[in-house]
């Protein structure tokens, strides 16, 4: 099992160790890692907590998204890195390496797969990302349906980044960080 380094040492770690840390807090994603290494971890000022590190990451990711959306108003295209970051997250209900998954019946598993496909058709290049936090498959599937029906890709991108950071906070806590 991965052990979190002392938070006060994170900014002094090698890029390899920082990348490993980010892979354990977020999903492994070279694009995400590169952005956070250049922005959040480029500081020489130590973080006081993992919460501060993750919330700073959230701020940077949302700013990256905001600036990309502003550029897209001129160019008509969103930065492809946005979709790379979001699609690094595994599909809900799919095969996972971890012990935790959304437990349910075969029928629910099939419906979740269908909803994942509908979501990805509605929002090309994205994956549905949500902080499950003990919620049932039914609650998650209801949320997927609502988000598909809403049809707002800009909101989906923001919600995906927020969910990724919420998941990172949860992972940090489970890895022993005092938030």
C-alpha positions in Angstrom: 0.0 0.0 0.0 1.2 3.5 -0.9 2.3 5.7 2.0 1.8 9.5 1.7 4.9 11.5 2.2 5.0 14.2 4.9 3.0 17.1 3.5 5.7 19.6 4.3 8.2 17.6 2.1 5.9 17.3 -1.0 7.3 20.4 -2.8 10.9 19.1 -2.3 10.2 15.6 -3.7 11.6 14.6 -7.1 9.2 14.9 -10.0 9.0 11.1 -10.1 7.9 11.0 -6.4 5.5 13.9 -6.9 4.0 12.1 -9.9 3.6 9.0 -7.9 1.8 11.0 -5.2 -0.6 12.6 -7.8 -1.3 9.1 -9.3 -2.4 7.9 -5.8 -4.6 10.9 -5.0 -6.1 11.3 -8.5 -6.3 8.8 -11.3 -3.0 8.2 -13.1 -3.0 10.7 -15.9 0.2 12.1 -17.5 -1.8 15.2 -18.6 -3.1 16.0 -15.2 0.2 15.3 -13.6 2.0 17.7 -16.0 -0.5 20.5 -15.3 -0.3 20.0 -11.5 3.5 19.7 -11.5 3.8 23.0 -13.4 1.3 24.9 -11.3 0.5 23.5 -7.9 3.8 21.7 -7.1 6.1 24.2 -8.7 6.0 26.2 -5.5 8.8 26.1 -3.0 6.4 26.9 -0.2 5.4 23.8 1.7 1.7 22.9 2.0 0.3 22.7 5.5 -2.1 19.8 4.8 -3.2 17.5 2.1 -6.5 19.3 2.0 -4.6 22.5 1.1 -2.7 20.7 -1.7 -5.9 19.2 -3.1 -7.9 22.4 -2.8 -5.1 24.3 -4.6 -5.2 21.6 -7.3 -9.0 22.1 -7.6 -8.5 25.8 -8.0 -5.8 25.3 -10.7 -7.9 22.7 -12.6 -11.0 24.9 -12.6 -8.9 27.9 -13.7 -7.4 25.8 -16.5 -10.9 24.8 -17.5 -12.2 28.4 -17.4 -9.3 29.7 -19.5 -9.8 26.9 -22.0 -13.5 27.7 -22.2 -12.7 31.4 -22.9 -10.2 30.3 -25.6 -12.9 28.0 -27.1 -15.2 31.0 -27.5 -12.7 32.4 -30.0 -11.4 29.1 -31.6 -14.5 26.9 -31.3 -12.5 24.2 -29.7 -11.8 23.2 -26.1 -8.3 22.1 -25.1 -8.0 18.3 -25.7 -6.2 18.0 -22.4 -9.6 18.6 -20.6 -11.1 15.4 -22.0 -7.8 13.5 -21.4 -8.0 14.4 -17.7 -11.6 13.5 -17.3 -11.5 10.3 -19.4 -8.6 9.0 -17.3 -11.2 8.2 -14.7 -12.6 4.7 -14.9 -16.2 4.0 -16.0 -18.5 3.4 -13.0 -19.4 -0.2 -12.6 -16.7 -1.3 -15.0 -13.9 -3.7 -14.1 -11.8 -2.1 -11.3 -8.6 -3.1 -9.7 -9.7 -1.8 -6.3 -11.9 -3.6 -3.8 -14.5 -1.0 -3.8 -17.1 -0.8 -6.6 -20.8 -0.1 -6.9 -22.3 -3.4 -5.8 -25.6 -4.5 -7.4 -27.5 -7.0 -9.5 -26.6 -8.1 -13.0 -29.6 -6.0 -14.2 -28.1 -2.9 -12.5 -24.7 -3.7 -14.0 -26.2 -3.8 -17.5 -28.1 -0.5 -16.9 -25.0 1.2 -15.6 -23.1 0.1 -18.7 -26.0 1.5 -20.9 -26.0 4.8 -19.0 -22.2 5.1 -19.3 -22.6 4.7 -23.1 -25.5 7.2 -23.2 -23.4 9.7 -21.2 -20.4 9.3 -23.4 -22.6 9.8 -26.5 -24.1 12.9 -25.0 -20.7 14.3 -23.9 -18.1 13.1 -26.4 -14.7 12.7 -24.9 -15.9 12.7 -21.3 -16.5 10.1 -18.7 -19.1 10.3 -16.0 -17.2 11.2 -12.9 -18.9 11.4 -9.4 -17.8 11.0 -5.9 -19.8 7.8 -5.0 -19.3 8.1 -1.2 -21.4 5.1 -0.3 -24.4 6.0 -2.5 -26.3 3.1 -4.1 -26.2 2.3 -7.8 -29.8 3.5 -8.1 -28.9 6.9 -6.7 -25.9 7.1 -9.0 -27.9 6.0 -12.0 -30.6 8.6 -11.2 -27.8 11.3 -11.1 -26.5 10.1 -14.5 -29.9 10.3 -16.1 -30.4 13.8 -14.7 -27.0 15.0 -16.0 -27.6 13.4 -19.4 -31.0 15.1 -19.6 -29.5 18.4 -18.5 -27.1 18.3 -21.6 -24.7 20.9 -20.4 -21.1 19.9 -21.2 -19.6 22.9 -19.5 -21.2 22.0 -16.2 -20.2 18.4 -16.8 -16.5 19.4 -17.1 -16.7 21.5 -13.9 -18.5 18.7 -12.0 -16.0 16.1 -13.2 -13.0 18.3 -11.9 -14.8 18.9 -8.6 -15.6 15.2 -8.2 -12.0 14.2 -9.0 -10.8 16.5 -6.2 -13.5 15.2 -3.8 -12.3 11.7 -4.5 -8.7 12.8 -4.0 -9.6 14.2 -0.5 -11.2 10.9 0.3 -8.2 8.9 -0.9 -5.8 11.1 1.1 -7.9 10.5 4.2 -7.9 6.8 3.6 -4.1 6.9 3.2 -3.8 8.5 6.6 -3.7 12.2 5.9 -5.1 14.5 8.5 -7.3 16.9 6.4 
